[in-house]
Amino acid sequence: MEGEQLEEVFYEGYGPSGSALVIKTLTSNTNRTATNVKTFLNKFG
């Protein structure tokens, strides 16, 4: 959206078979993005 402040945020987690992941995101809402990343890692990690 126009005029929205975007922030680059990195997250670390573990994927299938214990593989280490670094997830790079670009977001305007870090709380929502953190929740989405956690949900994804819990479901598929």
mmCIF entry with sequence, helices, sheets and N, C-alpha, C, O atoms, coordinates in Angstrom:
data_MODEL
# 
_entry.id   MODEL 
# 
_entity.id                         1 
_entity.type                       polymer 
_entity.pdbx_number_of_molecules   1 
# 
_entity_poly.entity_id                      1 
_entity_poly.type                           'polypeptide(L)' 
_entity_poly.nstd_linkage                   no 
_entity_poly.nstd_monomer                   no 
_entity_poly.pdbx_seq_one_letter_code       MEGEQLEEVFYEGYGPSGSALVIKTLTSNTNRTATNVKTFLNKFG 
_entity_poly.pdbx_seq_one_letter_code_can   MEGEQLEEVFYEGYGPSGSALVIKTLTSNTNRTATNVKTFLNKFG 
_entity_poly.pdbx_strand_id                 A 
# 
loop_
_entity_poly_seq.entity_id 
_entity_poly_seq.num 
_entity_poly_seq.mon_id 
_entity_poly_seq.hetero 
1 1  MET n 
1 2  GLU n 
1 3  GLY n 
1 4  GLU n 
1 5  GLN n 
1 6  LEU n 
1 7  GLU n 
1 8  GLU n 
1 9  VAL n 
1 10 PHE n 
1 11 TYR n 
1 12 GLU n 
1 13 GLY n 
1 14 TYR n 
1 15 GLY n 
1 16 PRO n 
1 17 SER n 
1 18 GLY n 
1 19 SER n 
1 20 ALA n 
1 21 LEU n 
1 22 VAL n 
1 23 ILE n 
1 24 LYS n 
1 25 THR n 
1 26 LEU n 
1 27 THR n 
1 28 SER n 
1 29 ASN n 
1 30 THR n 
1 31 ASN n 
1 32 ARG n 
1 33 THR n 
1 34 ALA n 
1 35 THR n 
1 36 ASN n 
1 37 VAL n 
1 38 LYS n 
1 39 THR n 
1 40 PHE n 
1 41 LEU n 
1 42 ASN n 
1 43 LYS n 
1 44 PHE n 
1 45 GLY n 
# 
_struct_asym.id          A 
_struct_asym.entity_id   1 
# 
loop_
_struct_conf.conf_type_id 
_struct_conf.id 
_struct_conf.pdbx_PDB_helix_id 
_struct_conf.beg_label_comp_id 
_struct_conf.beg_label_asym_id 
_struct_conf.beg_label_seq_id 
_struct_conf.pdbx_beg_PDB_ins_code 
_struct_conf.end_label_comp_id 
_struct_conf.end_label_asym_id 
_struct_conf.end_label_seq_id 
_struct_conf.pdbx_end_PDB_ins_code 
_struct_conf.beg_auth_comp_id 
_struct_conf.beg_auth_asym_id 
_struct_conf.beg_auth_seq_id 
_struct_conf.end_auth_comp_id 
_struct_conf.end_auth_asym_id 
_struct_conf.end_auth_seq_id 
_struct_conf.pdbx_PDB_helix_class 
_struct_conf.details 
_struct_conf.pdbx_PDB_helix_length 
HELX_P HELX_P1 AA1 PRO A 16 ? GLY A 18 ? PRO A 16 GLY A 18 5 ? 3  
HELX_P HELX_P2 AA2 THR A 30 ? PHE A 44 ? THR A 30 PHE A 44 1 ? 15 
# 
_struct_conf_type.id          HELX_P 
_struct_conf_type.criteria    ? 
_struct_conf_type.reference   ? 
# 
_struct_sheet.id               AA1 
_struct_sheet.type             ? 
_struct_sheet.number_strands   2 
_struct_sheet.details          ? 
# 
_struct_sheet_order.sheet_id     AA1 
_struct_sheet_order.range_id_1   1 
_struct_sheet_order.range_id_2   2 
_struct_sheet_order.offset       ? 
_struct_sheet_order.sense        anti-parallel 
# 
loop_
_struct_sheet_range.sheet_id 
_struct_sheet_range.id 
_struct_sheet_range.beg_label_comp_id 
_struct_sheet_range.beg_label_asym_id 
_struct_sheet_range.beg_label_seq_id 
_struct_sheet_range.pdbx_beg_PDB_ins_code 
_struct_sheet_range.end_label_comp_id 
_struct_sheet_range.end_label_asym_id 
_struct_sheet_range.end_label_seq_id 
_struct_sheet_range.pdbx_end_PDB_ins_code 
_struct_sheet_range.beg_auth_comp_id 
_struct_sheet_range.beg_auth_asym_id 
_struct_sheet_range.beg_auth_seq_id 
_struct_sheet_range.end_auth_comp_id 
_struct_sheet_range.end_auth_asym_id 
_struct_sheet_range.end_auth_seq_id 
AA1 1 GLU A 7  ? TYR A 14 ? GLU A 7  TYR A 14 
AA1 2 ALA A 20 ? THR A 27 ? ALA A 20 THR A 27 
# 
loop_
_atom_site.group_PDB 
_atom_site.id 
_atom_site.type_symbol 
_atom_site.label_atom_id 
_atom_site.label_alt_id 
_atom_site.label_comp_id 
_atom_site.label_asym_id 
_atom_site.label_entity_id 
_atom_site.label_seq_id 
_atom_site.pdbx_PDB_ins_code 
_atom_site.Cartn_x 
_atom_site.Cartn_y 
_atom_site.Cartn_z 
_atom_site.occupancy 
_atom_site.B_iso_or_equiv 
_atom_site.pdbx_formal_charge 
_atom_site.auth_seq_id 
_atom_site.auth_comp_id 
_atom_site.auth_asym_id 
_atom_site.auth_atom_id 
_atom_site.pdbx_PDB_model_num 
ATOM 1   N N  . MET A 1 1  ? 0.828  -1.172  0.000  1.00 0.00 ? 1  MET A N  1 
ATOM 2   C CA . MET A 1 1  ? 0.000  0.000   0.000  1.00 0.00 ? 1  MET A CA 1 
ATOM 3   C C  . MET A 1 1  ? 0.879  1.245   0.000  1.00 0.00 ? 1  MET A C  1 
ATOM 4   O O  . MET A 1 1  ? 2.016  1.217   0.471  1.00 0.00 ? 1  MET A O  1 
ATOM 5   N N  . GLU A 1 2  ? 0.360  2.290   -0.512 1.00 0.00 ? 2  GLU A N  1 
ATOM 6   C CA . GLU A 1 2  ? 1.121  3.525   -0.644 1.00 0.00 ? 2  GLU A CA 1 
ATOM 7   C C  . GLU A 1 2  ? 1.410  4.136   0.729  1.00 0.00 ? 2  GLU A C  1 
ATOM 8   O O  . GLU A 1 2  ? 0.521  4.239   1.575  1.00 0.00 ? 2  GLU A O  1 
ATOM 9   N N  . GLY A 1 3  ? 2.669  4.538   0.935  1.00 0.00 ? 3  GLY A N  1 
ATOM 10  C CA . GLY A 1 3  ? 3.064  5.179   2.174  1.00 0.00 ? 3  GLY A CA 1 
ATOM 11  C C  . GLY A 1 3  ? 3.279  4.237   3.345  1.00 0.00 ? 3  GLY A C  1 
ATOM 12  O O  . GLY A 1 3  ? 3.537  4.689   4.461  1.00 0.00 ? 3  GLY A O  1 
ATOM 13  N N  . GLU A 1 4  ? 3.180  2.947   3.112  1.00 0.00 ? 4  GLU A N  1 
ATOM 14  C CA . GLU A 1 4  ? 3.336  1.974   4.182  1.00 0.00 ? 4  GLU A CA 1 
ATOM 15  C C  . GLU A 1 4  ? 4.820  1.702   4.424  1.00 0.00 ? 4  GLU A C  1 
ATOM 16  O O  . GLU A 1 4  ? 5.590  1.558   3.475  1.00 0.00 ? 4  GLU A O  1 
ATOM 17  N N  . GLN A 1 5  ? 5.219  1.633   5.689  1.00 0.00 ? 5  GLN A N  1 
ATOM 18  C CA . GLN A 1 5  ? 6.598  1.365   6.058  1.00 0.00 ? 5  GLN A CA 1 
ATOM 19  C C  . GLN A 1 5  ? 6.838  -0.143  6.055  1.00 0.00 ? 5  GLN A C  1 
ATOM 20  O O  . GLN A 1 5  ? 6.205  -0.873  6.818  1.00 0.00 ? 5  GLN A O  1 
ATOM 21  N N  . LEU A 1 6  ? 7.742  -0.609  5.204  1.00 0.00 ? 6  LEU A N  1 
ATOM 22  C CA . LEU A 1 6  ? 8.064  -2.035  5.149  1.00 0.00 ? 6  LEU A CA 1 
ATOM 23  C C  . LEU A 1 6  ? 9.364  -2.288  5.895  1.00 0.00 ? 6  LEU A C  1 
ATOM 24  O O  . LEU A 1 6  ? 10.289 -1.478  5.848  1.00 0.00 ? 6  LEU A O  1 
ATOM 25  N N  . GLU A 1 7  ? 9.423  -3.410  6.576  1.00 0.00 ? 7  GLU A N  1 
ATOM 26  C CA . GLU A 1 7  ? 10.583 -3.768  7.373  1.00 0.00 ? 7  GLU A CA 1 
ATOM 27  C C  . GLU A 1 7  ? 11.049 -5.168  6.986  1.00 0.00 ? 7  GLU A C  1 
ATOM 28  O O  . GLU A 1 7  ? 10.239 -6.081  6.822  1.00 0.00 ? 7  GLU A O  1 
ATOM 29  N N  . GLU A 1 8  ? 12.360 -5.327  6.845  1.00 0.00 ? 8  GLU A N  1 
ATOM 30  C CA . GLU A 1 8  ? 12.936 -6.633  6.550  1.00 0.00 ? 8  GLU A CA 1 
ATOM 31  C C  . GLU A 1 8  ? 13.248 -7.324  7.878  1.00 0.00 ? 8  GLU A C  1 
ATOM 32  O O  . GLU A 1 8  ? 13.951 -6.771  8.724  1.00 0.00 ? 8  GLU A O  1 
ATOM 33  N N  . VAL A 1 9  ? 12.722 -8.531  8.049  1.00 0.00 ? 9  VAL A N  1 
ATOM 34  C CA . VAL A 1 9  ? 12.892 -9.268  9.302  1.00 0.00 ? 9  VAL A CA 1 
ATOM 35  C C  . VAL A 1 9  ? 13.336 -10.689 8.976  1.00 0.00 ? 9  VAL A C  1 
ATOM 36  O O  . VAL A 1 9  ? 12.842 -11.302 8.030  1.00 0.00 ? 9  VAL A O  1 
ATOM 37  N N  . PHE A 1 10 ? 14.271 -11.205 9.765  1.00 0.00 ? 10 PHE A N  1 
ATOM 38  C CA . PHE A 1 10 ? 14.757 -12.572 9.603  1.00 0.00 ? 10 PHE A CA 1 
ATOM 39  C C  . PHE A 1 10 ? 14.270 -13.424 10.771 1.00 0.00 ? 10 PHE A C  1 
ATOM 40  O O  . PHE A 1 10 ? 14.245 -12.973 11.916 1.00 0.00 ? 10 PHE A O  1 
ATOM 41  N N  . TYR A 1 11 ? 13.886 -14.657 10.464 1.00 0.00 ? 11 TYR A N  1 
ATOM 42  C CA . TYR A 1 11 ? 13.476 -15.626 11.477 1.00 0.00 ? 11 TYR A CA 1 
ATOM 43  C C  . TYR A 1 11 ? 14.305 -16.886 11.285 1.00 0.00 ? 11 TYR A C  1 
ATOM 44  O O  . TYR A 1 11 ? 14.703 -17.217 10.168 1.00 0.00 ? 11 TYR A O  1 
ATOM 45  N N  . GLU A 1 12 ? 14.562 -17.585 12.388 1.00 0.00 ? 12 GLU A N  1 
ATOM 46  C CA . GLU A 1 12 ? 15.285 -18.852 12.340 1.00 0.00 ? 12 GLU A CA 1 
ATOM 47  C C  . GLU A 1 12 ? 14.371 -19.948 12.872 1.00 0.00 ? 12 GLU A C  1 
ATOM 48  O O  . GLU A 1 12 ? 13.590 -19.733 13.798 1.00 0.00 ? 12 GLU A O  1 
ATOM 49  N N  . GLY A 1 13 ? 14.483 -21.114 12.273 1.00 0.00 ? 13 GLY A N  1 
ATOM 50  C CA . GLY A 1 13 ? 13.662 -22.232 12.724 1.00 0.00 ? 13 GLY A CA 1 
ATOM 51  C C  . GLY A 1 13 ? 14.200 -23.533 12.174 1.00 0.00 ? 13 GLY A C  1 
ATOM 52  O O  . GLY A 1 13 ? 15.256 -23.568 11.542 1.00 0.00 ? 13 GLY A O  1 
ATOM 53  N N  . TYR A 1 14 ? 13.461 -24.605 12.420 1.00 0.00 ? 14 TYR A N  1 
ATOM 54  C CA . TYR A 1 14 ? 13.856 -25.927 11.946 1.00 0.00 ? 14 TYR A CA 1 
ATOM 55  C C  . TYR A 1 14 ? 12.760 -26.504 11.075 1.00 0.00 ? 14 TYR A C  1 
ATOM 56  O O  . TYR A 1 14 ? 11.574 -26.411 11.393 1.00 0.00 ? 14 TYR A O  1 
ATOM 57  N N  . GLY A 1 15 ? 13.178 -27.102 9.970  1.00 0.00 ? 15 GLY A N  1 
ATOM 58  C CA . GLY A 1 15 ? 12.252 -27.706 9.024  1.00 0.00 ? 15 GLY A CA 1 
ATOM 59  C C  . GLY A 1 15 ? 12.250 -29.215 9.159  1.00 0.00 ? 15 GLY A C  1 
ATOM 60  O O  . GLY A 1 15 ? 12.678 -29.755 10.179 1.00 0.00 ? 15 GLY A O  1 
ATOM 61  N N  . PRO A 1 16 ? 11.769 -29.894 8.130  1.00 0.00 ? 16 PRO A N  1 
ATOM 62  C CA . PRO A 1 16 ? 11.725 -31.356 8.142  1.00 0.00 ? 16 PRO A CA 1 
ATOM 63  C C  . PRO A 1 16 ? 13.111 -31.965 8.372  1.00 0.00 ? 16 PRO A C  1 
ATOM 64  O O  . PRO A 1 16 ? 14.113 -31.445 7.879  1.00 0.00 ? 16 PRO A O  1 
ATOM 65  N N  . SER A 1 17 ? 13.161 -33.040 9.103  1.00 0.00 ? 17 SER A N  1 
ATOM 66  C CA . SER A 1 17 ? 14.404 -33.767 9.421  1.00 0.00 ? 17 SER A CA 1 
ATOM 67  C C  . SER A 1 17 ? 15.406 -32.907 10.177 1.00 0.00 ? 17 SER A C  1 
ATOM 68  O O  . SER A 1 17 ? 16.604 -33.189 10.143 1.00 0.00 ? 17 SER A O  1 
ATOM 69  N N  . GLY A 1 18 ? 14.940 -31.862 10.859 1.00 0.00 ? 18 GLY A N  1 
ATOM 70  C CA . GLY A 1 18 ? 15.816 -31.020 11.665 1.00 0.00 ? 18 GLY A CA 1 
ATOM 71  C C  . GLY A 1 18 ? 16.672 -30.054 10.878 1.00 0.00 ? 18 GLY A C  1 
ATOM 72  O O  . GLY A 1 18 ? 17.624 -29.494 11.420 1.00 0.00 ? 18 GLY A O  1 
ATOM 73  N N  . SER A 1 19 ? 16.354 -29.845 9.607  1.00 0.00 ? 19 SER A N  1 
ATOM 74  C CA . SER A 1 19 ? 17.143 -28.911 8.804  1.00 0.00 ? 19 SER A CA 1 
ATOM 75  C C  . SER A 1 19 ? 16.939 -27.486 9.309  1.00 0.00 ? 19 SER A C  1 
ATOM 76  O O  . SER A 1 19 ? 15.813 -27.069 9.580  1.00 0.00 ? 19 SER A O  1 
ATOM 77  N N  . ALA A 1 20 ? 18.040 -26.743 9.433  1.00 0.00 ? 20 ALA A N  1 
ATOM 78  C CA . ALA A 1 20 ? 17.988 -25.363 9.917  1.00 0.00 ? 20 ALA A CA 1 
ATOM 79  C C  . ALA A 1 20 ? 17.520 -24.439 8.797  1.00 0.00 ? 20 ALA A C  1 
ATOM 80  O O  . ALA A 1 20 ? 17.927 -24.592 7.645  1.00 0.00 ? 20 ALA A O  1 
ATOM 81  N N  . LEU A 1 21 ? 16.661 -23.480 9.144  1.00 0.00 ? 21 LEU A N  1 
ATOM 82  C CA . LEU A 1 21 ? 16.129 -22.534 8.167  1.00 0.00 ? 21 LEU A CA 1 
ATOM 83  C C  . LEU A 1 21 ? 16.373 -21.107 8.630  1.00 0.00 ? 21 LEU A C  1 
ATOM 84  O O  . LEU A 1 21 ? 16.281 -20.807 9.820  1.00 0.00 ? 21 LEU A O  1 
ATOM 85  N N  . VAL A 1 22 ? 16.683 -20.236 7.691  1.00 0.00 ? 22 VAL A N  1 
ATOM 86  C CA . VAL A 1 22 ? 16.676 -18.797 7.916  1.00 0.00 ? 22 VAL A CA 1 
ATOM 87  C C  . VAL A 1 22 ? 15.634 -18.250 6.954  1.00 0.00 ? 22 VAL A C  1 
ATOM 88  O O  . VAL A 1 22 ? 15.746 -18.425 5.741  1.00 0.00 ? 22 VAL A O  1 
ATOM 89  N N  . ILE A 1 23 ? 14.628 -17.591 7.498  1.00 0.00 ? 23 ILE A N  1 
ATOM 90  C CA . ILE A 1 23 ? 13.505 -17.108 6.701  1.00 0.00 ? 23 ILE A CA 1 
ATOM 91  C C  . ILE A 1 23 ? 13.572 -15.592 6.646  1.00 0.00 ? 23 ILE A C  1 
ATOM 92  O O  . ILE A 1 23 ? 13.533 -14.922 7.679  1.00 0.00 ? 23 ILE A O  1 
ATOM 93  N N  . LYS A 1 24 ? 13.671 -15.058 5.447  1.00 0.00 ? 24 LYS A N  1 
ATOM 94  C CA . LYS A 1 24 ? 13.748 -13.611 5.232  1.00 0.00 ? 24 LYS A CA 1 
ATOM 95  C C  . LYS A 1 24 ? 12.370 -13.116 4.810  1.00 0.00 ? 24 LYS A C  1 
ATOM 96  O O  . LYS A 1 24 ? 11.776 -13.645 3.871  1.00 0.00 ? 24 LYS A O  1 
ATOM 97  N N  . THR A 1 25 ? 11.859 -12.093 5.510  1.00 0.00 ? 25 THR A N  1 
ATOM 98  C CA . THR A 1 25 ? 10.539 -11.562 5.192  1.00 0.00 ? 25 THR A CA 1 
ATOM 99  C C  . THR A 1 25 ? 10.612 -10.055 4.981  1.00 0.00 ? 25 THR A C  1 
ATOM 100 O O  . THR A 1 25 ? 11.532 -9.393  5.463  1.00 0.00 ? 25 THR A O  1 
ATOM 101 N N  . LEU A 1 26 ? 9.651  -9.532  4.270  1.00 0.00 ? 26 LEU A N  1 
ATOM 102 C CA . LEU A 1 26 ? 9.458  -8.095  4.091  1.00 0.00 ? 26 LEU A CA 1 
ATOM 103 C C  . LEU A 1 26 ? 8.016  -7.827  4.487  1.00 0.00 ? 26 LEU A C  1 
ATOM 104 O O  . LEU A 1 26 ? 7.091  -8.325  3.845  1.00 0.00 ? 26 LEU A O  1 
ATOM 105 N N  . THR A 1 27 ? 7.816  -7.039  5.549  1.00 0.00 ? 27 THR A N  1 
ATOM 106 C CA . THR A 1 27 ? 6.475  -6.918  6.114  1.00 0.00 ? 27 THR A CA 1 
ATOM 107 C C  . THR A 1 27 ? 6.188  -5.513  6.623  1.00 0.00 ? 27 THR A C  1 
ATOM 108 O O  . THR A 1 27 ? 7.096  -4.743  6.935  1.00 0.00 ? 27 THR A O  1 
ATOM 109 N N  . SER A 1 28 ? 4.914  -5.208  6.697  1.00 0.00 ? 28 SER A N  1 
ATOM 110 C CA . SER A 1 28 ? 4.465  -3.958  7.311  1.00 0.00 ? 28 SER A CA 1 
ATOM 111 C C  . SER A 1 28 ? 3.909  -4.224  8.709  1.00 0.00 ? 28 SER A C  1 
ATOM 112 O O  . SER A 1 28 ? 3.563  -3.286  9.427  1.00 0.00 ? 28 SER A O  1 
ATOM 113 N N  . ASN A 1 29 ? 3.820  -5.503  9.099  1.00 0.00 ? 29 ASN A N  1 
ATOM 114 C CA . ASN A 1 29 ? 3.267  -5.876  10.399 1.00 0.00 ? 29 ASN A CA 1 
ATOM 115 C C  . ASN A 1 29 ? 4.072  -7.050  10.946 1.00 0.00 ? 29 ASN A C  1 
ATOM 116 O O  . ASN A 1 29 ? 3.799  -8.202  10.611 1.00 0.00 ? 29 ASN A O  1 
ATOM 117 N N  . THR A 1 30 ? 5.064  -6.760  11.789 1.00 0.00 ? 30 THR A N  1 
ATOM 118 C CA . THR A 1 30 ? 5.961  -7.809  12.279 1.00 0.00 ? 30 THR A CA 1 
ATOM 119 C C  . THR A 1 30 ? 5.247  -8.811  13.182 1.00 0.00 ? 30 THR A C  1 
ATOM 120 O O  . THR A 1 30 ? 5.605  -9.989  13.189 1.00 0.00 ? 30 THR A O  1 
ATOM 121 N N  . ASN A 1 31 ? 4.249  -8.370  13.941 1.00 0.00 ? 31 ASN A N  1 
ATOM 122 C CA . ASN A 1 31 ? 3.512  -9.301  14.813 1.00 0.00 ? 31 ASN A CA 1 
ATOM 123 C C  . ASN A 1 31 ? 2.755  -10.335 13.996 1.00 0.00 ? 31 ASN A C  1 
ATOM 124 O O  . ASN A 1 31 ? 2.792  -11.525 14.310 1.00 0.00 ? 31 ASN A O  1 
ATOM 125 N N  . ARG A 1 32 ? 2.078  -9.898  12.962 1.00 0.00 ? 32 ARG A N  1 
ATOM 126 C CA . ARG A 1 32 ? 1.321  -10.825 12.106 1.00 0.00 ? 32 ARG A CA 1 
ATOM 127 C C  . ARG A 1 32 ? 2.280  -11.790 11.405 1.00 0.00 ? 32 ARG A C  1 
ATOM 128 O O  . ARG A 1 32 ? 2.010  -12.987 11.318 1.00 0.00 ? 32 ARG A O  1 
ATOM 129 N N  . THR A 1 33 ? 3.394  -11.263 10.909 1.00 0.00 ? 33 THR A N  1 
ATOM 130 C CA . THR A 1 33 ? 4.356  -12.096 10.196 1.00 0.00 ? 33 THR A CA 1 
ATOM 131 C C  . THR A 1 33 ? 4.978  -13.137 11.124 1.00 0.00 ? 33 THR A C  1 
ATOM 132 O O  . THR A 1 33 ? 5.144  -14.291 10.730 1.00 0.00 ? 33 THR A O  1 
ATOM 133 N N  . ALA A 1 34 ? 5.321  -12.746 12.346 1.00 0.00 ? 34 ALA A N  1 
ATOM 134 C CA . ALA A 1 34 ? 5.888  -13.696 13.308 1.00 0.00 ? 34 ALA A CA 1 
ATOM 135 C C  . ALA A 1 34 ? 4.905  -14.826 13.590 1.00 0.00 ? 34 ALA A C  1 
ATOM 136 O O  . ALA A 1 34 ? 5.296  -15.991 13.658 1.00 0.00 ? 34 ALA A O  1 
ATOM 137 N N  . THR A 1 35 ? 3.637  -14.484 13.752 1.00 0.00 ? 35 THR A N  1 
ATOM 138 C CA . THR A 1 35 ? 2.606  -15.500 13.979 1.00 0.00 ? 35 THR A CA 1 
ATOM 139 C C  . THR A 1 35 ? 2.486  -16.433 12.785 1.00 0.00 ? 35 THR A C  1 
ATOM 140 O O  . THR A 1 35 ? 2.378  -17.648 12.956 1.00 0.00 ? 35 THR A O  1 
ATOM 141 N N  . ASN A 1 36 ? 2.504  -15.879 11.579 1.00 0.00 ? 36 ASN A N  1 
ATOM 142 C CA . ASN A 1 36 ? 2.399  -16.703 10.372 1.00 0.00 ? 36 ASN A CA 1 
ATOM 143 C C  . ASN A 1 36 ? 3.598  -17.637 10.223 1.00 0.00 ? 36 ASN A C  1 
ATOM 144 O O  . ASN A 1 36 ? 3.432  -18.801 9.856  1.00 0.00 ? 36 ASN A O  1 
ATOM 145 N N  . VAL A 1 37 ? 4.799  -17.141 10.502 1.00 0.00 ? 37 VAL A N  1 
ATOM 146 C CA . VAL A 1 37 ? 6.003  -17.972 10.399 1.00 0.00 ? 37 VAL A CA 1 
ATOM 147 C C  . VAL A 1 37 ? 5.947  -19.094 11.436 1.00 0.00 ? 37 VAL A C  1 
ATOM 148 O O  . VAL A 1 37 ? 6.242  -20.244 11.112 1.00 0.00 ? 37 VAL A O  1 
ATOM 149 N N  . LYS A 1 38 ? 5.571  -18.774 12.685 1.00 0.00 ? 38 LYS A N  1 
ATOM 150 C CA . LYS A 1 38 ? 5.458  -19.800 13.727 1.00 0.00 ? 38 LYS A CA 1 
ATOM 151 C C  . LYS A 1 38 ? 4.441  -20.872 13.344 1.00 0.00 ? 38 LYS A C  1 
ATOM 152 O O  . LYS A 1 38 ? 4.694  -22.065 13.513 1.00 0.00 ? 38 LYS A O  1 
ATOM 153 N N  . THR A 1 39 ? 3.300  -20.445 12.831 1.00 0.00 ? 39 THR A N  1 
ATOM 154 C CA . THR A 1 39 ? 2.261  -21.388 12.419 1.00 0.00 ? 39 THR A CA 1 
ATOM 155 C C  . THR A 1 39 ? 2.773  -22.311 11.325 1.00 0.00 ? 39 THR A C  1 
ATOM 156 O O  . THR A 1 39 ? 2.556  -23.522 11.378 1.00 0.00 ? 39 THR A O  1 
ATOM 157 N N  . PHE A 1 40 ? 3.449  -21.746 10.338 1.00 0.00 ? 40 PHE A N  1 
ATOM 158 C CA . PHE A 1 40 ? 3.998  -22.541 9.243  1.00 0.00 ? 40 PHE A CA 1 
ATOM 159 C C  . PHE A 1 40 ? 5.021  -23.553 9.764  1.00 0.00 ? 40 PHE A C  1 
ATOM 160 O O  . PHE A 1 40 ? 4.979  -24.727 9.394  1.00 0.00 ? 40 PHE A O  1 
ATOM 161 N N  . LEU A 1 41 ? 5.944  -23.097 10.626 1.00 0.00 ? 41 LEU A N  1 
ATOM 162 C CA . LEU A 1 41 ? 6.974  -24.001 11.145 1.00 0.00 ? 41 LEU A CA 1 
ATOM 163 C C  . LEU A 1 41 ? 6.362  -25.104 12.014 1.00 0.00 ? 41 LEU A C  1 
ATOM 164 O O  . LEU A 1 41 ? 6.810  -26.250 11.958 1.00 0.00 ? 41 LEU A O  1 
ATOM 165 N N  . ASN A 1 42 ? 5.355  -24.775 12.806 1.00 0.00 ? 42 ASN A N  1 
ATOM 166 C CA . ASN A 1 42 ? 4.698  -25.802 13.629 1.00 0.00 ? 42 ASN A CA 1 
ATOM 167 C C  . ASN A 1 42 ? 3.953  -26.814 12.777 1.00 0.00 ? 42 ASN A C  1 
ATOM 168 O O  . ASN A 1 42 ? 3.905  -27.997 13.114 1.00 0.00 ? 42 ASN A O  1 
ATOM 169 N N  . LYS A 1 43 ? 3.377  -26.362 11.683 1.00 0.00 ? 43 LYS A N  1 
ATOM 170 C CA . LYS A 1 43 ? 2.603  -27.254 10.825 1.00 0.00 ? 43 LYS A CA 1 
ATOM 171 C C  . LYS A 1 43 ? 3.494  -28.119 9.933  1.00 0.00 ? 43 LYS A C  1 
ATOM 172 O O  . LYS A 1 43 ? 3.231  -29.310 9.762  1.00 0.00 ? 43 LYS A O  1 
ATOM 173 N N  . PHE A 1 44 ? 4.548  -27.527 9.365  1.00 0.00 ? 44 PHE A N  1 
ATOM 174 C CA . PHE A 1 44 ? 5.366  -28.231 8.376  1.00 0.00 ? 44 PHE A CA 1 
ATOM 175 C C  . PHE A 1 44 ? 6.787  -28.526 8.843  1.00 0.00 ? 44 PHE A C  1 
ATOM 176 O O  . PHE A 1 44 ? 7.491  -29.294 8.188  1.00 0.00 ? 44 PHE A O  1 
ATOM 177 N N  . GLY A 1 45 ? 7.227  -27.947 9.944  1.00 0.00 ? 45 GLY A N  1 
ATOM 178 C CA . GLY A 1 45 ? 8.612  -28.076 10.398 1.00 0.00 ? 45 GLY A CA 1 
ATOM 179 C C  . GLY A 1 45 ? 8.879  -29.276 11.234 1.00 0.00 ? 45 GLY A C  1 
ATOM 180 O O  . GLY A 1 45 ? 10.010 -29.486 11.671 1.00 0.00 ? 45 GLY A O  1 
# 
